[in-house]
Amino acid sequence: MPPRTSPSNRLLVIAGLILAGLLTLSGWQPHDRATWLMEVAPVMIALPVLVATRQRFPLTSLLYACIFVHALVLMLGGAYTYTRVPLGFQLQDLLHLSRNPYDKIGHFAQGFVPALVTREILLRGGHVRGRKMLAFLTICVVLAISATYEFIEWGAALALGQGADEFLGTQGDPWDTQSDMFFALIGAVTALTVFGRLHDRQLR
């Protein structure tokens, strides 16, 4: 059953056009073309899927907004590479960190947004009952997505060698894979805690 609160088609068309324009801009002169393509691939996949499913499975306005922001995070990281995003350097100086943390913002979003997507699909499809089981399964799906992404990074490293350094963005951290998944977990828990009730209201 479609949610009561879903943005209008006109608003979605405007948002889609904005994303398409920003995607083109991010790929105009990226720091590394191959890295850009790998980083923005989820946006290129998600946009057509959202358009194709808009009529039969419209999402809540909260979820569309979160997907929009996540796309911005991915495109900015793709344009500069995650280790060179200016916002990351500003945060590094502000927080006195040893590395550019923008990669962790990306993985936080990788947990935050899929958590809401999973939650919406499970609730609307009636696939699970009980709030605790819903939260448990949502976090399990998020961690599975995060692990799959790390497998993709591993495959890129094996296939491209040093050419994958920009895509991996480890910045010399031997525990980067584990911390990436941990930030995805934090993102998922944050989404469920902060937006769970709002999400429920929109779904009703």
C-alpha positions as CSV (number, residue, x, y, z in Angstrom):
1,M,0.0,0.0,0.0
2,P,1.5,3.4,-0.9
3,P,2.4,5.8,1.8
4,R,0.1,8.7,2.6
5,T,3.0,11.2,2.5
6,S,4.7,11.1,-0.8
7,P,6.1,14.0,-2.8
8,S,4.3,15.1,-6.0
9,N,5.4,14.0,-9.4
10,R,6.4,17.6,-10.2
11,L,8.7,17.8,-7.2
12,L,10.3,14.4,-8.0
13,V,10.9,15.5,-11.6
14,I,12.6,18.6,-10.4
15,A,14.7,16.6,-7.9
16,G,15.6,14.1,-10.7
17,L,16.6,16.9,-13.1
18,I,18.8,18.5,-10.4
19,L,20.5,15.2,-9.7
20,A,21.0,14.5,-13.4
21,G,22.6,18.0,-13.8
22,L,24.8,17.6,-10.8
23,L,25.8,14.1,-11.9
24,T,26.9,15.6,-15.3
25,L,28.8,18.4,-13.5
26,S,30.6,16.0,-11.2
27,G,31.7,14.0,-14.1
28,W,32.8,17.0,-16.2
29,Q,36.4,17.0,-15.0
30,P,36.7,14.5,-12.1
31,H,40.1,13.9,-10.4
32,D,40.1,10.3,-11.7
33,R,37.6,9.2,-14.3
34,A,37.6,5.5,-13.3
35,T,37.1,6.3,-9.6
36,W,34.3,8.7,-10.5
37,L,32.5,6.0,-12.5
38,M,32.8,3.5,-9.6
39,E,31.7,6.0,-7.0
40,V,28.6,7.3,-8.8
41,A,27.5,4.0,-10.2
42,P,24.9,3.6,-7.4
43,V,23.4,6.9,-8.5
44,M,23.2,5.8,-12.1
45,I,21.5,2.6,-11.1
46,A,19.1,4.1,-8.5
47,L,17.7,7.0,-10.6
48,P,16.3,4.8,-13.4
49,V,14.9,2.3,-10.8
50,L,13.2,5.1,-8.8
51,V,11.7,6.4,-12.0
52,A,10.5,3.0,-13.1
53,T,8.9,2.1,-9.7
54,R,7.4,5.6,-9.0
55,Q,3.9,4.7,-10.0
56,R,3.5,1.2,-8.5
57,F,5.8,1.7,-5.4
58,P,6.1,5.4,-4.5
59,L,8.3,6.0,-1.5
60,T,7.8,8.3,1.4
61,S,9.0,11.9,1.1
62,L,11.5,11.2,3.9
63,L,13.1,8.4,1.9
64,Y,13.2,10.3,-1.3
65,A,14.9,13.2,0.5
66,C,17.5,10.9,2.1
67,I,18.2,9.3,-1.2
68,F,18.7,12.7,-2.7
69,V,21.2,13.7,0.0
70,H,23.0,10.3,-0.3
71,A,23.4,10.9,-4.1
72,L,25.0,14.3,-3.4
73,V,27.5,12.6,-1.0
74,L,28.4,10.0,-3.7
75,M,28.8,12.5,-6.5
76,L,31.0,14.9,-4.4
77,G,33.2,12.0,-3.4
78,G,33.3,10.8,-7.0
79,A,34.3,14.2,-8.4
80,Y,37.2,14.8,-6.0
81,T,37.8,11.2,-4.8
82,Y,37.0,10.6,-1.1
83,T,40.5,11.4,0.1
84,R,40.5,14.9,-1.6
85,V,37.0,16.3,-0.8
86,P,37.5,19.9,0.5
87,L,34.8,19.4,3.1
88,G,36.7,16.5,4.5
89,F,39.9,18.6,4.9
90,Q,37.9,21.2,6.7
91,L,36.6,18.6,9.1
92,Q,40.0,17.2,9.5
93,D,41.4,20.6,10.6
94,L,38.4,21.3,12.8
95,L,38.5,18.0,14.6
96,H,42.3,17.6,14.5
97,L,42.1,14.3,12.7
98,S,45.0,12.4,11.1
99,R,43.1,11.8,7.8
100,N,40.3,13.2,5.6
101,P,37.1,11.8,7.1
102,Y,34.8,12.3,4.1
103,D,35.0,8.5,3.4
104,K,33.4,7.9,6.8
105,I,30.6,10.3,6.0
106,G,30.0,8.2,2.8
107,H,29.9,5.0,4.8
108,F,27.6,6.5,7.5
109,A,25.2,7.4,4.6
110,Q,25.6,3.9,3.3
111,G,24.1,2.6,6.5
112,F,21.6,5.5,7.1
113,V,19.7,5.5,3.8
114,P,19.6,1.7,3.1
115,A,18.2,1.3,6.7
116,L,15.2,3.4,5.8
117,V,14.9,1.7,2.4
118,T,14.9,-1.7,4.0
119,R,12.5,-0.6,6.8
120,E,10.0,0.7,4.3
121,I,10.1,-2.4,2.1
122,L,9.7,-4.7,5.1
123,L,6.8,-2.7,6.6
124,R,4.9,-2.1,3.5
125,G,5.3,-5.7,2.3
126,G,4.2,-7.0,5.7
127,H,7.3,-9.2,5.7
128,V,8.0,-8.8,9.4
129,R,6.1,-8.2,12.6
130,G,7.4,-6.8,15.8
131,R,9.5,-3.7,16.2
132,K,12.6,-5.5,17.6
133,M,12.7,-8.0,14.7
134,L,12.2,-5.2,12.3
135,A,15.2,-3.3,13.7
136,F,17.3,-6.5,13.8
137,L,16.6,-7.5,10.2
138,T,17.1,-3.9,9.0
139,I,20.5,-3.7,10.6
140,C,21.4,-7.2,9.2
141,V,20.5,-6.0,5.7
142,V,22.6,-2.9,6.1
143,L,25.6,-4.8,7.2
144,A,25.2,-7.3,4.3
145,I,25.1,-4.3,1.9
146,S,28.2,-2.8,3.6
147,A,30.1,-6.2,3.4
148,T,29.1,-6.6,-0.3
149,Y,30.5,-3.1,-1.0
150,E,33.8,-4.1,0.8
151,F,33.9,-7.2,-1.4
152,I,33.6,-4.9,-4.5
153,E,36.5,-2.7,-3.2
154,W,38.5,-5.9,-2.6
155,G,37.8,-7.0,-6.2
156,A,38.8,-3.6,-7.5
157,A,42.0,-3.8,-5.6
158,L,42.8,-7.2,-7.1
159,A,41.9,-6.2,-10.6
160,L,43.4,-2.7,-10.7
161,G,46.3,-2.9,-8.2
162,Q,47.5,0.6,-7.3
163,G,45.0,2.0,-9.7
164,A,42.3,1.3,-7.1
165,D,43.9,3.4,-4.4
166,E,41.7,6.4,-5.0
167,F,38.5,4.2,-5.0
168,L,39.5,2.4,-1.8
169,G,40.4,5.6,0.1
170,T,42.1,3.7,2.9
171,Q,44.7,6.5,3.4
172,G,47.1,4.0,4.9
173,D,44.6,2.7,7.6
174,P,44.9,-1.2,7.9
175,W,41.5,-1.3,9.6
176,D,39.7,0.8,7.1
177,T,37.4,-2.0,6.0
178,Q,36.3,-2.7,9.6
179,S,35.8,1.0,10.4
180,D,33.8,1.5,7.1
181,M,31.4,-1.2,8.2
182,F,31.2,0.2,11.7
183,F,30.2,3.6,10.4
184,A,27.5,2.0,8.2
185,L,26.2,0.3,11.4
186,I,26.2,3.7,13.2
187,G,24.3,5.2,10.3
188,A,21.7,2.4,10.4
189,V,21.2,2.7,14.2
190,T,21.0,6.5,13.9
191,A,18.3,6.3,11.1
192,L,16.2,3.9,13.1
193,T,16.5,5.9,16.3
194,V,16.1,9.4,15.0
195,F,13.6,8.9,12.1
196,G,11.7,5.8,13.1
197,R,8.6,7.6,14.4
198,L,8.6,10.1,11.5
199,H,8.9,7.2,9.1
200,D,6.0,5.4,10.8
201,R,3.8,8.5,10.5
202,Q,4.5,8.9,6.8
203,L,3.9,5.3,6.2
204,R,0.5,5.5,7.9
